[in-house]
């Protein structure tokens, strides 16, 4: 049976938010490796000298520093966090790009689902900063079978014994210095793809050796290049590293696949890992007319990693703001993959600025979900976004004004939400059902929304003959 593991990574060309005065231009990638009872998550980054504000020193050099803060959290608390500063030094700096800076930070983890928060800033200019959040799944390596690590794409690989430069210890791998390439971009000079990967448990389970296939696929999945090699199972940990010539490829977006094929007592088996990359070739035009440089592709997006429960919630959340035609499309989607791809396109179409990694519309939407879960939950209902107030919040955003009316002897408690600019100005009303914090949507002056001009007498005024209270037939937002 063929097993496929796809690396989920982040490529960042403009790592910025529009709330900041300046941009941080940086690339980030992550890869996972088996380290016994733990999984090692390697965090790679690179940035240009032009990203920072540099200061001239008497030594004739320009100096600066990048501040990093990386935090991994589960659903309850922060699991790991680390802060560090990367100092840089540049000679003859005139404001134009001359040098890239690379780095790596390693984290040992138990398997599970995490949220990663990355904060960066210019250590000399606090206005030059940005942050990013994304989900990340740390996998558990099964030591009872053959496995592959994820792929680290590299900008430089040197044998330790023949290294021409004195590299930082952070780049050490068994027998090599591997300098990461978190941008995923390769060029026609020299026209090679550099990589590092590890194969586990070969000697234990397939002493006869393993056939390795390096494959290059285009964005449509068609195989363009193949390089087969045979690896002897001399050890349980086999290094797969080197350079793949790709100079004959046209400019475009590709996938680099590593497949290990081996024989066992069940017959022929295999395991595959994959990493997307981008190749610029000045001498061969792109085969596709579509843009191949993307801030965030589906394969590297959070949507591709959704668990069934997360997918179900995201689908329900999206339906609140979806158009009628989108809801019809959502109703006809039967597979998880189709639903994930729909969500990816759904949010991409709502991105107000595709030049940044952050989708500002989705970021605000997620912020409103978090707000609703904190402020609108009641009793055993923990998902505040599923309440009537939560749904209106997701649909229209936060109101300009909220008037809270507490329960008194003659009237029930209710909220009045005021939107100054929505539909030229409108209001929404929510009544506390039974005094337990379950606020039901009963009336709005917004066109197309629930309209009930008798809402006050029906639900609020206790002295009214029409006050029947809220019941299971109340008309709430769908």
WOMO-V437343 format. One line per field, one symbol per residue. ss: DSSP state (h for helix, s for strand, l for the rest). phi: phi as a letter, one per 40 degrees, with the letter a starting at -180 (. if undefined). psi: psi as a letter, one per 20 degrees, with the letter a starting at -180 (. if undefined). Layout:
ss=???
phi=???
psi=???
This chain:
ss=lsssssllllllllsllllllllslssssssssssllssssssssssshhhlllssllllsssssssssssssllllssssssssssssssllllllllssssssssssllsssssssssssllssssssssssssssllllllllsslllsssssssshhhllllllhhhssllsssssllllsssllllssssssssslhhhhllllsssssssssllllssssssssslllllsssssssssllllllsssssssssssssllsssssssssssssslllllllllllllllllhhhlhhhhllhhhhhhhhhhhhhhllhhhhhhhhllllhhhhhhhhhhhhhlllllllllllhhhhhhhhhhhhhhhhllsllsllhhhlhhhhhhhhhllllsssssllsllsllssssssllhhhlsssssssllllllssssssllllllllllhhhhhhslllllllllllllllll
phi=.cbbbbcbbbbbcbcabccbcbbbcabbababbcbgcbbcbcbbaaaccccbcbbcbccgbbbaabcbabbbbccbaccaaababbcbabcfcbgbcbabbbaabbbcbccicbbbbbbbaccbbcccaaaabacabccbccccacabcccbcbcabbcdcbccbcccccccbdgbbbccbccgcbbcbcgbcbaaabbbgcccbbcchbcbbcbbbcccgccbaabcabbcccacbbcbaibbcbccccdibbbbbbbbbabacbhcbaabbaacabbbbcbbcccccccbcbcacdcbccccbccdccccccccccccbccccccccccccbbccccccccdcdcccbccaccbcccccccccccccccccccbcafcccccccccccccdccbgcccabbcbccbcbaccabbcbbcbcfghabbbbbccggbgccccbaacccgbcbaccdcccbbcccccccbgcbccccbcc
psi=ppppppporppognnrqiiqhrqooqqqqqqqqpldiqpoopoqqqrqhihqoqppqhijrpqaqppqopppqaigrpgqqqqrpoqqpqqlpjiqphqqpqrqpqppqqqrprpppppqqpiiniinrrqqqqqpooqppojjrpqqrrpoqqhpppphhjpirnqqhhjproirpoprmiijpqrioikqpprpqppqkghghmiirpppopqpqaiijpphqpoqrppqmirhoppoqbpppjiiqrpaprpoppppprpaijbprrqqqqpqrpppohipqqhqiqpioqhorghjrhhijprgggggghghghhhjqrghhhgghhjphqgghgghghghghhijoiniiqhpohghghghhhgggghghjqqciohnhiirghghhghhiaprhqpopoqpahiqrqrqoppogipkjprqqpppoojjjjnpppiqqjppirppnijhghhhgoiiqiinjrpaijqorp.
